[in-house]
């Protein structure tokens, strides 16, 4: 029998962030590789696009094992109501995934929402 262990992440370290006034502005400013689907996350009234650091060296692997993940940058905007698709006028479309059931991503979304309330 295989043992399954659940060990949730303890901390996400966000190194930088960019807040947009609207979800459409966020989508309009996304860089999308041709043919690749654009996917954003939504929770707590916030739409966001994280860029996690890949644990490609010993130090980052150790940090991940200790429960700490790093995001190089996250872009976000207010989006009070969930919608599974969003598009910008004369711009790209993006699939939006509702991650409200993730404790980790909901915590991040709450933190981002606090940043939205701050002056730019």
The 8 nearest C-alpha neighbors of each residue, nearest first, counted from 0:
[[1, 2, 3, 4, 5, 6, 7, 64],
 [2, 0, 3, 4, 5, 6, 7, 64],
 [1, 3, 0, 4, 5, 6, 7, 64],
 [4, 2, 1, 5, 0, 6, 7, 64],
 [5, 3, 6, 2, 7, 1, 8, 64],
 [4, 6, 7, 3, 8, 2, 66, 9],
 [7, 5, 4, 8, 66, 9, 64, 65],
 [8, 6, 5, 9, 66, 103, 102, 10],
 [7, 9, 66, 10, 67, 6, 103, 68],
 [10, 8, 66, 67, 7, 11, 65, 68],
 [11, 9, 67, 8, 68, 66, 12, 69],
 [12, 10, 68, 69, 67, 13, 70, 9],
 [11, 13, 69, 70, 68, 14, 10, 67],
 [14, 12, 70, 15, 69, 11, 72, 71],
 [13, 15, 71, 72, 70, 12, 16, 69],
 [16, 14, 72, 13, 71, 73, 17, 70],
 [15, 17, 73, 72, 74, 18, 14, 13],
 [18, 16, 74, 73, 75, 19, 15, 72],
 [19, 17, 75, 76, 74, 16, 20, 115],
 [18, 20, 76, 21, 25, 75, 24, 17],
 [19, 21, 76, 18, 24, 77, 22, 25],
 [22, 20, 24, 23, 76, 19, 77, 25],
 [21, 23, 25, 76, 24, 78, 77, 26],
 [22, 24, 87, 26, 21, 25, 27, 86],
 [25, 23, 27, 21, 22, 26, 19, 28],
 [24, 26, 22, 28, 23, 27, 19, 29],
 [27, 25, 23, 29, 28, 24, 87, 22],
 [26, 28, 24, 25, 87, 90, 29, 23],
 [29, 27, 25, 26, 24, 30, 23, 90],
 [30, 28, 26, 27, 31, 25, 91, 37],
 [31, 29, 28, 32, 27, 26, 37, 91],
 [30, 32, 29, 33, 37, 35, 36, 91],
 [31, 33, 35, 34, 30, 36, 37, 29],
 [34, 32, 35, 31, 36, 30, 37, 91],
 [33, 35, 32, 36, 31, 37, 91, 92],
 [36, 34, 32, 33, 37, 31, 38, 93],
 [37, 35, 38, 34, 93, 94, 31, 32],
 [36, 38, 93, 94, 35, 31, 39, 92],
 [37, 39, 94, 93, 95, 36, 40, 96],
 [40, 38, 95, 48, 47, 96, 94, 46],
 [39, 41, 96, 47, 95, 46, 97, 98],
 [40, 42, 46, 97, 45, 98, 96, 47],
 [43, 41, 99, 44, 45, 98, 105, 108],
 [42, 44, 45, 108, 109, 105, 99, 41],
 [45, 43, 79, 78, 42, 77, 80, 46],
 [46, 44, 77, 78, 42, 43, 41, 76],
 [47, 45, 41, 76, 75, 40, 78, 77],
 [48, 46, 75, 40, 74, 39, 41, 45],
 [47, 49, 74, 39, 73, 75, 40, 50],
 [50, 48, 73, 51, 72, 47, 74, 70],
 [51, 49, 70, 72, 71, 73, 52, 48],
 [52, 50, 70, 71, 69, 49, 53, 72],
 [51, 53, 70, 69, 71, 54, 50, 68],
 [52, 54, 55, 51, 59, 69, 56, 60],
 [55, 53, 59, 60, 56, 52, 63, 57],
 [54, 56, 53, 59, 57, 60, 52, 58],
 [57, 55, 59, 58, 54, 60, 53, 61],
 [56, 58, 60, 59, 61, 55, 54, 62],
 [57, 59, 61, 60, 56, 62, 54, 55],
 [60, 58, 54, 62, 61, 56, 57, 63],
 [59, 61, 63, 57, 54, 62, 58, 64],
 [62, 60, 64, 58, 59, 63, 57, 65],
 [63, 61, 59, 65, 67, 60, 64, 58],
 [62, 64, 67, 66, 60, 65, 61, 68],
 [63, 65, 61, 66, 62, 60, 67, 59],
 [64, 66, 62, 63, 67, 61, 9, 8],
 [67, 65, 8, 9, 63, 64, 10, 62],
 [68, 66, 10, 63, 62, 11, 65, 9],
 [69, 67, 11, 63, 12, 10, 66, 70],
 [68, 70, 12, 52, 11, 51, 13, 71],
 [69, 71, 51, 13, 72, 50, 52, 12],
 [72, 70, 14, 50, 51, 52, 15, 13],
 [73, 71, 15, 16, 70, 50, 14, 49],
 [72, 74, 49, 16, 48, 50, 17, 75],
 [75, 73, 17, 48, 47, 16, 18, 49],
 [76, 74, 47, 18, 46, 19, 48, 17],
 [77, 75, 19, 22, 21, 46, 18, 45],
 [76, 78, 45, 21, 44, 79, 46, 22],
 [77, 79, 45, 44, 80, 46, 22, 76],
 [78, 80, 44, 77, 45, 81, 43, 46],
 [81, 79, 78, 44, 82, 45, 43, 41],
 [80, 82, 83, 79, 41, 78, 97, 44],
 [81, 83, 84, 80, 95, 85, 97, 96],
 [82, 84, 95, 94, 96, 81, 85, 97],
 [85, 83, 94, 95, 82, 93, 86, 92],
 [84, 86, 93, 92, 94, 83, 82, 87],
 [87, 85, 92, 91, 93, 23, 88, 26],
 [86, 88, 90, 23, 27, 91, 26, 89],
 [87, 89, 90, 86, 23, 27, 91, 92],
 [90, 88, 87, 91, 27, 86, 92, 23],
 [91, 89, 87, 88, 27, 86, 92, 26],
 [90, 92, 86, 87, 27, 26, 93, 89],
 [93, 91, 86, 85, 87, 90, 94, 37],
 [92, 94, 37, 85, 38, 84, 86, 95],
 [93, 95, 84, 38, 83, 37, 39, 96],
 [96, 94, 83, 39, 84, 40, 38, 93],
 [97, 95, 40, 98, 41, 39, 83, 94],
 [96, 98, 41, 99, 40, 42, 95, 81],
 [99, 97, 100, 101, 42, 41, 96, 40],
 [100, 98, 42, 101, 105, 97, 43, 41],
 [99, 101, 98, 102, 105, 97, 104, 42],
 [102, 100, 104, 103, 99, 98, 105, 106],
 [101, 103, 105, 104, 106, 100, 99, 98],
 [104, 102, 106, 101, 105, 107, 8, 7],
 [103, 105, 107, 106, 101, 102, 108, 98],
 [104, 106, 108, 102, 107, 103, 99, 42],
 [107, 105, 109, 103, 104, 108, 102, 110],
 [106, 108, 104, 110, 105, 109, 111, 103],
 [109, 107, 105, 111, 110, 106, 42, 43],
 [110, 108, 112, 106, 111, 107, 105, 43],
 [109, 111, 107, 113, 108, 112, 106, 114],
 [112, 110, 108, 114, 113, 109, 107, 115],
 [113, 111, 109, 115, 114, 110, 108, 45],
 [112, 114, 110, 116, 111, 115, 109, 117],
 [115, 113, 111, 117, 112, 116, 110, 18],
 [116, 114, 112, 113, 117, 111, 18, 77],
 [115, 117, 113, 114, 118, 112, 119, 111],
 [116, 118, 114, 115, 119, 113, 112, 111],
 [119, 117, 116, 115, 114, 113, 18, 20],
 [118, 117, 115, 18, 114, 116, 19, 20]]
